[in-house]
Amino acid sequence: MDKKIILVIATIISCFYCFRFGYILTGYGHGGQLLGIPFTIIMITLTIVYFSTTQSQLNKKIFCLASIYFITLCFFSVIVEAILKSSPNSFEILYLESKGNVGKIFIGCLTLGLISTIIAFKKINRGQPKSL
């Protein structure tokens, strides 16, 4: 499948899921959904930049960043949704006990995403000829 199609599909999914994503970050229905909007705006911005740039190396990096960003947020969402579905006291586990574990899960997923992005960028840069 073409990278452009993959990126557009990921962006559309992000737009549809942004309110649910914000809700699972806070656990509250009132106002928490708005937290998902900045994450979707970042995904839309990455997609626009990918379509507007013509440099091959930059396109590879932007696609890589957008893909890892999307996968990281999906991974976080799947973990939280699994806890919500499998545990009868999921609200206490995620949001109340020891100031809530949802933040720790989120930071852990972001850390994995950051490490993955750094490794991917290093691989992309190795393929690029060194210039003075």
N, CA, C and O atoms as a GROMACS GRO file, in nm:
protein
  528
    1MET      N    1   0.085  -0.118   0.000
    1MET     CA    2   0.000   0.000   0.000
    1MET      C    3   0.090   0.124   0.000
    1MET      O    4   0.196   0.126   0.062
    2ASP      N    5   0.046   0.225  -0.068
    2ASP     CA    6   0.121   0.349  -0.080
    2ASP      C    7   0.128   0.421   0.055
    2ASP      O    8   0.033   0.419   0.133
    3LYS      N    9   0.242   0.484   0.080
    3LYS     CA   10   0.262   0.556   0.206
    3LYS      C   11   0.159   0.667   0.225
    3LYS      O   12   0.114   0.692   0.336
    4LYS      N   13   0.123   0.733   0.117
    4LYS     CA   14   0.026   0.842   0.127
    4LYS      C   15  -0.110   0.790   0.173
    4LYS      O   16  -0.177   0.854   0.254
    5ILE      N   17  -0.150   0.676   0.122
    5ILE     CA   18  -0.278   0.618   0.161
    5ILE      C   19  -0.276   0.577   0.308
    5ILE      O   20  -0.371   0.601   0.382
    6ILE      N   21  -0.166   0.516   0.350
    6ILE     CA   22  -0.152   0.475   0.490
    6ILE      C   23  -0.160   0.597   0.582
    6ILE      O   24  -0.228   0.593   0.684
    7LEU      N   25  -0.093   0.703   0.544
    7LEU     CA   26  -0.092   0.824   0.626
    7LEU      C   27  -0.231   0.888   0.633
    7LEU      O   28  -0.273   0.935   0.739
    8VAL      N   29  -0.300   0.891   0.522
    8VAL     CA   30  -0.435   0.948   0.520
    8VAL      C   31  -0.530   0.865   0.606
    8VAL      O   32  -0.610   0.920   0.681
    9ILE      N   33  -0.521   0.733   0.596
    9ILE     CA   34  -0.606   0.645   0.676
    9ILE      C   35  -0.576   0.665   0.825
    9ILE      O   36  -0.669   0.674   0.905
   10ALA      N   37  -0.449   0.671   0.861
   10ALA     CA   38  -0.412   0.692   1.002
   10ALA      C   39  -0.463   0.827   1.052
   10ALA      O   40  -0.508   0.838   1.166
   11THR      N   41  -0.458   0.928   0.968
   11THR     CA   42  -0.507   1.061   1.007
   11THR      C   43  -0.658   1.060   1.026
   11THR      O   44  -0.709   1.119   1.121
   12ILE      N   45  -0.729   0.993   0.937
   12ILE     CA   46  -0.875   0.985   0.950
   12ILE      C   47  -0.913   0.910   1.077
   12ILE      O   48  -1.004   0.952   1.150
   13ILE      N   49  -0.845   0.799   1.104
   13ILE     CA   50  -0.871   0.725   1.228
   13ILE      C   51  -0.843   0.813   1.349
   13ILE      O   52  -0.919   0.811   1.446
   14SER      N   53  -0.735   0.891   1.344
   14SER     CA   54  -0.703   0.982   1.455
   14SER      C   55  -0.814   1.084   1.476
   14SER      O   56  -0.850   1.114   1.590
   15CYS      N   57  -0.867   1.137   1.368
   15CYS     CA   58  -0.975   1.236   1.380
   15CYS      C   59  -1.100   1.175   1.442
   15CYS      O   60  -1.162   1.236   1.529
   16PHE      N   61  -1.135   1.055   1.399
   16PHE     CA   62  -1.253   0.990   1.454
   16PHE      C   63  -1.235   0.950   1.599
   16PHE      O   64  -1.331   0.948   1.676
   17TYR      N   65  -1.113   0.918   1.637
   17TYR     CA   66  -1.086   0.865   1.770
   17TYR      C   67  -1.045   0.972   1.871
   17TYR      O   68  -1.031   0.941   1.990
   18CYS      N   69  -1.025   1.095   1.828
   18CYS     CA   70  -0.966   1.195   1.917
   18CYS      C   71  -1.047   1.219   2.043
   18CYS      O   72  -0.988   1.238   2.150
   19PHE      N   73  -1.178   1.217   2.035
   19PHE     CA   74  -1.256   1.243   2.157
   19PHE      C   75  -1.249   1.126   2.253
   19PHE      O   76  -1.246   1.146   2.374
   20ARG      N   77  -1.246   1.005   2.202
   20ARG     CA   78  -1.232   0.888   2.288
   20ARG      C   79  -1.092   0.887   2.350
   20ARG      O   80  -1.076   0.852   2.468
   21PHE      N   81  -0.992   0.924   2.272
   21PHE     CA   82  -0.855   0.928   2.324
   21PHE      C   83  -0.844   1.024   2.440
   21PHE      O   84  -0.782   0.992   2.542
   22GLY      N   85  -0.903   1.141   2.427
   22GLY     CA   86  -0.902   1.237   2.536
   22GLY      C   87  -0.977   1.187   2.658
   22GLY      O   88  -0.938   1.215   2.772
   23TYR      N   89  -1.083   1.113   2.634
   23TYR     CA   90  -1.161   1.058   2.745
   23TYR      C   91  -1.081   0.955   2.824
   23TYR      O   92  -1.085   0.954   2.947
   24ILE      N   93  -1.007   0.867   2.753
   24ILE     CA   94  -0.934   0.765   2.827
   24ILE      C   95  -0.812   0.823   2.898
   24ILE      O   96  -0.759   0.760   2.989
   25LEU      N   97  -0.768   0.941   2.858
   25LEU     CA   98  -0.660   1.006   2.933
   25LEU      C   99  -0.708   1.058   3.068
   25LEU      O  100  -0.634   1.057   3.165
   26THR      N  101  -0.833   1.104   3.073
   26THR     CA  102  -0.882   1.166   3.196
   26THR      C  103  -0.979   1.080   3.272
   26THR      O  104  -0.986   1.088   3.395
   27GLY      N  105  -1.055   0.997   3.203
   27GLY     CA  106  -1.155   0.914   3.269
   27GLY      C  107  -1.284   0.988   3.303
   27GLY      O  108  -1.373   0.931   3.367
   28TYR      N  109  -1.294   1.112   3.262
   28TYR     CA  110  -1.414   1.192   3.292
   28TYR      C  111  -1.477   1.238   3.161
   28TYR      O  112  -1.408   1.277   3.067
   29GLY      N  113  -1.609   1.233   3.157
   29GLY     CA  114  -1.680   1.272   3.035
   29GLY      C  115  -1.689   1.421   3.013
   29GLY      O  116  -1.711   1.464   2.900
   30HIS      N  117  -1.672   1.501   3.117
   30HIS     CA  118  -1.690   1.644   3.102
   30HIS      C  119  -1.556   1.714   3.078
   30HIS      O  120  -1.478   1.735   3.170
   31GLY      N  121  -1.532   1.749   2.954
   31GLY     CA  122  -1.414   1.827   2.920
   31GLY      C  123  -1.290   1.746   2.890
   31GLY      O  124  -1.198   1.797   2.826
   32GLY      N  125  -1.286   1.622   2.932
   32GLY     CA  126  -1.167   1.542   2.908
   32GLY      C  127  -1.145   1.511   2.762
   32GLY      O  128  -1.032   1.493   2.718
   33GLN      N  129  -1.254   1.504   2.685
   33GLN     CA  130  -1.241   1.471   2.544
   33GLN      C  131  -1.157   1.573   2.468
   33GLN      O  132  -1.095   1.539   2.367
   34LEU      N  133  -1.155   1.695   2.513
   34LEU     CA  134  -1.080   1.799   2.443
   34LEU      C  135  -0.930   1.770   2.440
   34LEU      O  136  -0.859   1.826   2.357
   35LEU      N  137  -0.882   1.685   2.530
   35LEU     CA  138  -0.739   1.652   2.532
   35LEU      C  139  -0.698   1.571   2.410
   35LEU      O  140  -0.580   1.569   2.374
   36GLY      N  141  -0.791   1.505   2.346
   36GLY     CA  142  -0.758   1.428   2.226
   36GLY      C  143  -0.736   1.514   2.104
   36GLY      O  144  -0.670   1.472   2.010
   37ILE      N  145  -0.791   1.634   2.103
   37ILE     CA  146  -0.782   1.722   1.986
   37ILE      C  147  -0.637   1.761   1.954
   37ILE      O  148  -0.601   1.757   1.836
   38PRO      N  149  -0.552   1.800   2.050
   38PRO     CA  150  -0.414   1.834   2.014
   38PRO      C  151  -0.338   1.717   1.950
   38PRO      O  152  -0.256   1.738   1.861
   39PHE      N  153  -0.366   1.595   1.993
   39PHE     CA  154  -0.299   1.480   1.934
   39PHE      C  155  -0.340   1.462   1.788
   39PHE      O  156  -0.258   1.426   1.704
   40THR      N  157  -0.467   1.487   1.759
   40THR     CA  158  -0.513   1.478   1.621
   40THR      C  159  -0.457   1.591   1.537
   40THR      O  160  -0.424   1.571   1.420
   41ILE      N  161  -0.447   1.709   1.594
   41ILE     CA  162  -0.390   1.822   1.520
   41ILE      C  163  -0.245   1.793   1.483
   41ILE      O  164  -0.200   1.828   1.373
   42ILE      N  165  -0.171   1.729   1.573
   42ILE     CA  166  -0.032   1.691   1.542
   42ILE      C  167  -0.030   1.593   1.425
   42ILE      O  168   0.053   1.606   1.336
   43MET      N  169  -0.120   1.496   1.426
   43MET     CA  170  -0.125   1.397   1.318
   43MET      C  171  -0.162   1.464   1.185
   43MET      O  172  -0.104   1.432   1.082
   44ILE      N  173  -0.258   1.554   1.187
   44ILE     CA  174  -0.297   1.627   1.066
   44ILE      C  175  -0.181   1.711   1.015
   44ILE      O  176  -0.156   1.716   0.895
   45THR      N  177  -0.110   1.776   1.105
   45THR     CA  178   0.005   1.859   1.067
   45THR      C  179   0.114   1.774   1.002
   45THR      O  180   0.171   1.813   0.900
   46LEU      N  181   0.143   1.659   1.061
   46LEU     CA  182   0.244   1.571   1.002
   46LEU      C  183   0.203   1.525   0.862
   46LEU      O  184   0.287   1.515   0.772
   47THR      N  185   0.076   1.496   0.844
   47THR     CA  186   0.027   1.455   0.713
   47THR      C  187   0.039   1.568   0.612
   47THR      O  188   0.081   1.544   0.498
   48ILE      N  189   0.004   1.688   0.650
   48ILE     CA  190   0.014   1.804   0.560
   48ILE      C  191   0.160   1.828   0.522
   48ILE      O  192   0.191   1.853   0.406
   49VAL      N  193   0.249   1.822   0.619
   49VAL     CA  194   0.391   1.843   0.591
   49VAL      C  195   0.443   1.733   0.498
   49VAL      O  196   0.522   1.761   0.408
   50TYR      N  197   0.399   1.610   0.520
   50TYR     CA  198   0.443   1.500   0.433
   50TYR      C  199   0.401   1.524   0.289
   50TYR      O  200   0.480   1.501   0.197
   51PHE      N  201   0.278   1.570   0.268
   51PHE     CA  202   0.229   1.593   0.133
   51PHE      C  203   0.291   1.718   0.070
   51PHE      O  204   0.298   1.727  -0.053
   52SER      N  205   0.335   1.812   0.151
   52SER     CA  206   0.386   1.937   0.095
   52SER      C  207   0.536   1.938   0.070
   52SER      O  208   0.586   2.024  -0.003
   53THR      N  209   0.609   1.846   0.128
   53THR     CA  210   0.755   1.846   0.109
   53THR      C  211   0.794   1.758  -0.010
   53THR      O  212   0.726   1.660  -0.042
   54THR      N  213   0.903   1.795  -0.074
   54THR     CA  214   0.949   1.720  -0.191
   54THR      C  215   1.082   1.650  -0.165
   54THR      O  216   1.126   1.571  -0.248
   55GLN      N  217   1.145   1.678  -0.055
   55GLN     CA  218   1.273   1.616  -0.023
   55GLN      C  219   1.252   1.472   0.021
   55GLN      O  220   1.174   1.445   0.113
   56SER      N  221   1.319   1.380  -0.043
   56SER     CA  222   1.301   1.238  -0.016
   56SER      C  223   1.338   1.202   0.127
   56SER      O  224   1.264   1.129   0.194
   57GLN      N  225   1.451   1.252   0.174
   57GLN     CA  226   1.498   1.221   0.309
   57GLN      C  227   1.401   1.274   0.415
   57GLN      O  228   1.372   1.206   0.514
   58LEU      N  229   1.354   1.394   0.394
   58LEU     CA  230   1.260   1.454   0.488
   58LEU      C  231   1.126   1.379   0.486
   58LEU      O  232   1.064   1.359   0.590
   59ASN      N  233   1.083   1.338   0.367
   59ASN     CA  234   0.960   1.259   0.357
   59ASN      C  235   0.970   1.129   0.435
   59ASN      O  236   0.876   1.088   0.503
   60LYS      N  237   1.086   1.063   0.426
   60LYS     CA  238   1.106   0.939   0.500
   60LYS      C  239   1.096   0.964   0.651
   60LYS      O  240   1.033   0.887   0.723
   61LYS      N  241   1.158   1.071   0.696
   61LYS     CA  242   1.156   1.102   0.840
   61LYS      C  243   1.015   1.139   0.887
   61LYS      O  244   0.973   1.097   0.995
   62ILE      N  245   0.944   1.216   0.809
   62ILE     CA  246   0.809   1.257   0.848
   62ILE      C  247   0.715   1.137   0.850
   62ILE      O  248   0.635   1.121   0.941
   63PHE      N  249   0.726   1.051   0.748
   63PHE     CA  250   0.642   0.932   0.746
   63PHE      C  251   0.674   0.842   0.866
   63PHE      O  252   0.584   0.788   0.930
   64CYS      N  253   0.800   0.827   0.894
   64CYS     CA  254   0.844   0.746   1.007
   64CYS      C  255   0.791   0.805   1.137
   64CYS      O  256   0.738   0.732   1.221
   65LEU      N  257   0.804   0.935   1.155
   65LEU     CA  258   0.756   1.002   1.276
   65LEU      C  259   0.605   0.987   1.289
   65LEU      O  260   0.556   0.955   1.398
   66ALA      N  261   0.532   1.010   1.181
   66ALA     CA  262   0.386   0.999   1.186
   66ALA      C  263   0.343   0.856   1.215
   66ALA      O  264   0.249   0.834   1.291
   67SER      N  265   0.410   0.760   1.157
   67SER     CA  266   0.375   0.618   1.180
   67SER      C  267   0.400   0.578   1.324
   67SER      O  268   0.315   0.516   1.388
   68ILE      N  269   0.516   0.613   1.375
   68ILE     CA  270   0.548   0.577   1.514
   68ILE      C  271   0.457   0.652   1.610
   68ILE      O  272   0.414   0.596   1.711
   69TYR      N  273   0.427   0.776   1.581
   69TYR     CA  274   0.336   0.855   1.663
   69TYR      C  275   0.199   0.788   1.669
   69TYR      O  276   0.141   0.772   1.776
   70PHE      N  277   0.148   0.749   1.552
   70PHE     CA  278   0.017   0.684   1.546
   70PHE      C  279   0.017   0.550   1.620
   70PHE      O  280  -0.074   0.520   1.696
   71ILE      N  281   0.120   0.470   1.596
   71ILE     CA  282   0.129   0.338   1.660
   71ILE      C  283   0.143   0.352   1.812
   71ILE      O  284   0.085   0.274   1.887
   72THR      N  285   0.219   0.450   1.856
   72THR     CA  286   0.237   0.473   2.000
   72THR      C  287   0.104   0.508   2.066
   72THR      O  288   0.070   0.453   2.171
   73LEU      N  289   0.029   0.598   2.005
   73LEU     CA  290  -0.100   0.636   2.063
   73LEU      C  291  -0.200   0.520   2.057
   73LEU      O  292  -0.282   0.504   2.147
   74CYS      N  293  -0.192   0.440   1.951
   74CYS     CA  294  -0.278   0.322   1.943
   74CYS      C  295  -0.242   0.222   2.052
   74CYS      O  296  -0.330   0.164   2.116
   75PHE      N  297  -0.114   0.201   2.073
   75PHE     CA  298  -0.068   0.108   2.176
   75PHE      C  299  -0.117   0.152   2.314
   75PHE      O  300  -0.167   0.070   2.391
   76PHE      N  301  -0.105   0.280   2.343
   76PHE     CA  302  -0.156   0.334   2.469
   76PHE      C  303  -0.306   0.310   2.481
   76PHE      O  304  -0.354   0.266   2.585
   77SER      N  305  -0.378   0.340   2.375
   77SER     CA  306  -0.524   0.324   2.377
   77SER      C  307  -0.564   0.179   2.399
   77SER      O  308  -0.657   0.150   2.474
   78VAL      N  309  -0.494   0.088   2.333
   78VAL     CA  310  -0.526  -0.055   2.347
   78VAL      C  311  -0.502  -0.101   2.491
   78VAL      O  312  -0.582  -0.176   2.547
   79ILE      N  313  -0.392  -0.058   2.549
   79ILE     CA  314  -0.363  -0.096   2.688
   79ILE      C  315  -0.473  -0.047   2.782
   79ILE      O  316  -0.524  -0.123   2.864
   80VAL      N  317  -0.510   0.080   2.769
   80VAL     CA  318  -0.611   0.136   2.859
   80VAL      C  319  -0.747   0.071   2.833
   80VAL      O  320  -0.820   0.038   2.927
   81GLU      N  321  -0.782   0.051   2.706
   81GLU     CA  322  -0.910  -0.013   2.675
   81GLU      C  323  -0.913  -0.156   2.729
   81GLU      O  324  -1.017  -0.201   2.777
   82ALA      N  325  -0.802  -0.227   2.722
   82ALA     CA  326  -0.796  -0.364   2.776
   82ALA      C  327  -0.817  -0.364   2.927
   82ALA      O  328  -0.886  -0.451   2.980
   83ILE      N  329  -0.758  -0.268   2.995
   83ILE     CA  330  -0.778  -0.258   3.140
   83ILE      C  331  -0.924  -0.222   3.171
   83ILE      O  332  -0.983  -0.277   3.264
   84LEU      N  333  -0.980  -0.131   3.093
   84LEU     CA  334  -1.120  -0.092   3.114
   84LEU      C  335  -1.215  -0.210   3.095
   84LEU      O  336  -1.312  -0.224   3.169
   85LYS      N  337  -1.188  -0.294   2.997
   85LYS     CA  338  -1.276  -0.407   2.967
   85LYS      C  339  -1.255  -0.526   3.060
   85LYS      O  340  -1.349  -0.601   3.086
   86SER      N  341  -1.134  -0.544   3.109
   86SER     CA  342  -1.104  -0.666   3.184
   86SER      C  343  -1.115  -0.653   3.336
   86SER      O  344  -1.127  -0.754   3.405
   87SER      N  345  -1.110  -0.534   3.387
   87SER     CA  346  -1.109  -0.517   3.532
   87SER      C  347  -1.238  -0.450   3.580
   87SER      O  348  -1.277  -0.347   3.526
   88PRO      N  349  -1.302  -0.508   3.680
   88PRO     CA  350  -1.425  -0.444   3.732
   88PRO      C  351  -1.397  -0.312   3.805
   88PRO      O  352  -1.486  -0.227   3.815
   89ASN      N  353  -1.277  -0.295   3.857
   89ASN     CA  354  -1.243  -0.170   3.924
   89ASN      C  355  -1.139  -0.092   3.842
   89ASN      O  356  -1.043  -0.038   3.896
   90SER      N  357  -1.161  -0.088   3.713
   90SER     CA  358  -1.064  -0.024   3.623
   90SER      C  359  -1.050   0.126   3.651
   90SER      O  360  -0.940   0.180   3.638
   91PHE      N  361  -1.159   0.192   3.688
   91PHE     CA  362  -1.151   0.336   3.714
   91PHE      C  363  -1.055   0.363   3.830
   91PHE      O  364  -0.975   0.456   3.825
   92GLU      N  365  -1.064   0.283   3.934
   92GLU     CA  366  -0.975   0.301   4.048
   92GLU      C  367  -0.830   0.272   4.010
   92GLU      O  368  -0.739   0.343   4.052
   93ILE      N  369  -0.810   0.168   3.930
   93ILE     CA  370  -0.674   0.132   3.889
   93ILE      C  371  -0.612   0.241   3.803
   93ILE      O  372  -0.497   0.280   3.824
   94LEU      N  373  -0.688   0.290   3.707
   94LEU     CA  374  -0.633   0.385   3.612
   94LEU      C  375  -0.626   0.528   3.664
   94LEU      O  376  -0.530   0.600   3.637
   95TYR      N  377  -0.728   0.569   3.737
   95TYR     CA  378  -0.740   0.711   3.767
   95TYR      C  379  -0.729   0.748   3.915
   95TYR      O  380  -0.696   0.862   3.946
   96LEU      N  381  -0.755   0.655   4.007
   96LEU     CA  382  -0.759   0.694   4.148
   96LEU      C  383  -0.641   0.645   4.230
   96LEU      O  384  -0.583   0.722   4.306
   97GLU      N  385  -0.605   0.518   4.216
   97GLU     CA  386  -0.499   0.462   4.299
   97GLU      C  387  -0.364   0.529   4.271
   97GLU      O  388  -0.324   0.544   4.156
   98SER      N  389  -0.298   0.569   4.374
   98SER     CA  390  -0.166   0.634   4.368
   98SER      C  391  -0.158   0.738   4.257
   98SER      O  392  -0.065   0.738   4.176
   99LYS      N  393  -0.256   0.825   4.257
   99LYS     CA  394  -0.263   0.935   4.161
   99LYS      C  395  -0.283   0.887   4.018
   99LYS      O  396  -0.255   0.961   3.924
  100GLY      N  397  -0.329   0.767   3.999
  100GLY     CA  398  -0.366   0.717   3.867
  100GLY      C  399  -0.251   0.657   3.789
  100GLY      O  400  -0.143   0.715   3.780
  101ASN      N  401  -0.277   0.542   3.734
  101ASN     CA  402  -0.176   0.475   3.655
  101ASN      C  403  -0.182   0.511   3.507
  101ASN      O  404  -0.090   0.478   3.432
  102VAL      N  405  -0.288   0.576   3.466
  102VAL     CA  406  -0.301   0.609   3.324
  102VAL      C  407  -0.188   0.703   3.280
  102VAL      O  408  -0.140   0.693   3.167
  103GLY      N  409  -0.148   0.792   3.366
  103GLY     CA  410  -0.036   0.882   3.334
  103GLY      C  411   0.095   0.806   3.318
  103GLY      O  412   0.176   0.837   3.231
  104LYS      N  413   0.115   0.707   3.404
  104LYS     CA  414   0.237   0.626   3.396
  104LYS      C  415   0.238   0.542   3.269
  104LYS      O  416   0.342   0.527   3.204
  105ILE      N  417   0.123   0.487   3.234
  105ILE     CA  418   0.114   0.410   3.110
  105ILE      C  419   0.140   0.501   2.990
  105ILE      O  420   0.209   0.462   2.896
  106PHE      N  421   0.084   0.621   2.994
  106PHE     CA  422   0.102   0.717   2.885
  106PHE      C  423   0.249   0.756   2.869
  106PHE      O  424   0.301   0.756   2.758
  107ILE      N  425   0.315   0.788   2.978
  107ILE     CA  426   0.457   0.825   2.973
  107ILE      C  427   0.542   0.708   2.925
  107ILE      O  428   0.637   0.727   2.850
  108GLY      N  429   0.508   0.586   2.968
  108GLY     CA  430   0.580   0.468   2.921
  108GLY      C  431   0.566   0.448   2.771
  108GLY      O  432   0.664   0.420   2.702
  109CYS      N  433   0.445   0.464   2.721
  109CYS     CA  434   0.424   0.451   2.576
  109CYS      C  435   0.496   0.561   2.499
  109CYS      O  436   0.555   0.535   2.394
  110LEU      N  437   0.492   0.684   2.550
  110LEU     CA  438   0.563   0.794   2.484
  110LEU      C  439   0.714   0.770   2.484
  110LEU      O  440   0.782   0.802   2.386
  111THR      N  441   0.765   0.715   2.592
  111THR     CA  442   0.908   0.684   2.598
  111THR      C  443   0.945   0.580   2.494
  111THR      O  444   1.046   0.594   2.424
  112LEU      N  445   0.864   0.474   2.483
  112LEU     CA  446   0.888   0.373   2.380
  112LEU      C  447   0.882   0.434   2.240
  112LEU      O  448   0.963   0.400   2.153
  113GLY      N  449   0.786   0.523   2.218
  113GLY     CA  450   0.774   0.590   2.089
  113GLY      C  451   0.893   0.678   2.059
  113GLY      O  452   0.940   0.682   1.945
  114LEU      N  453   0.941   0.749   2.159
  114LEU     CA  454   1.057   0.836   2.141
  114LEU      C  455   1.182   0.754   2.109
  114LEU      O  456   1.259   0.790   2.019
  115ILE      N  457   1.202   0.646   2.181
  115ILE     CA  458   1.317   0.558   2.154
  115ILE      C  459   1.308   0.500   2.014
  115ILE      O  460   1.407   0.496   1.941
  116SER      N  461   1.189   0.457   1.975
  116SER     CA  462   1.169   0.403   1.840
  116SER      C  463   1.197   0.507   1.733
  116SER      O  464   1.257   0.476   1.630
  117THR      N  465   1.155   0.629   1.757
  117THR     CA  466   1.178   0.738   1.660
  117THR      C  467   1.327   0.767   1.647
  117THR      O  468   1.377   0.785   1.536
  118ILE      N  469   1.398   0.772   1.757
  118ILE     CA  470   1.543   0.799   1.754
  118ILE      C  471   1.614   0.689   1.676
  118ILE      O  472   1.700   0.717   1.592
  119ILE      N  473   1.580   0.563   1.703
  119ILE     CA  474   1.642   0.451   1.631
  119ILE      C  475   1.610   0.458   1.482
  119ILE      O  476   1.698   0.438   1.399
  120ALA      N  477   1.485   0.486   1.449
  120ALA     CA  478   1.447   0.495   1.307
  120ALA      C  479   1.518   0.610   1.236
  120ALA      O  480   1.563   0.594   1.123
  121PHE      N  481   1.529   0.724   1.302
  121PHE     CA  482   1.599   0.838   1.241
  121PHE      C  483   1.747   0.807   1.220
  121PHE      O  484   1.805   0.847   1.119
  122LYS      N  485   1.807   0.736   1.315
  122LYS     CA  486   1.948   0.698   1.297
  122LYS      C  487   1.964   0.607   1.177
  122LYS      O  488   2.061   0.620   1.101
  123LYS      N  489   1.871   0.514   1.159
  123LYS     CA  490   1.878   0.424   1.043
  123LYS      C  491   1.859   0.502   0.913
  123LYS      O  492   1.927   0.474   0.814
  124ILE      N  493   1.768   0.598   0.912
  124ILE     CA  494   1.746   0.680   0.792
  124ILE      C  495   1.871   0.762   0.762
  124ILE      O  496   1.912   0.773   0.647
  125ASN      N  497   1.931   0.819   0.866
  125ASN     CA  498   2.050   0.902   0.846
  125ASN      C  499   2.170   0.821   0.799
  125ASN      O  500   2.255   0.873   0.726
  126ARG      N  501   2.180   0.694   0.840
  126ARG     CA  502   2.292   0.608   0.794
  126ARG      C  503   2.283   0.583   0.645
  126ARG      O  504   2.386   0.568   0.579
  127GLY      N  505   2.162   0.579   0.592
  127GLY     CA  506   2.146   0.556   0.450
  127GLY      C  507   2.178   0.678   0.366
  127GLY      O  508   2.190   0.669   0.244
  128GLN      N  509   2.191   0.793   0.430
  128GLN     CA  510   2.217   0.918   0.363
  128GLN      C  511   2.368   0.940   0.351
  128GLN      O  512   2.439   0.925   0.450
  129PRO      N  513   2.418   0.977   0.232
  129PRO     CA  514   2.562   1.005   0.219
  129PRO      C  515   2.601   1.127   0.304
  129PRO      O  516   2.528   1.225   0.312
  130LYS      N  517   2.716   1.117   0.364
  130LYS     CA  518   2.764   1.227   0.449
  130LYS      C  519   2.816   1.340   0.361
  130LYS      O  520   2.890   1.318   0.265
  131SER      N  521   2.775   1.462   0.396
  131SER     CA  522   2.823   1.578   0.321
  131SER      C  523   2.899   1.669   0.416
  131SER      O  524   2.874   1.671   0.536
  132LEU      N  525   2.991   1.744   0.360
  132LEU     CA  526   3.073   1.835   0.442
  132LEU      C  527   3.007   1.966   0.464
  132LEU      O  528   3.062   2.053   0.531
   0.00000   0.00000   0.00000
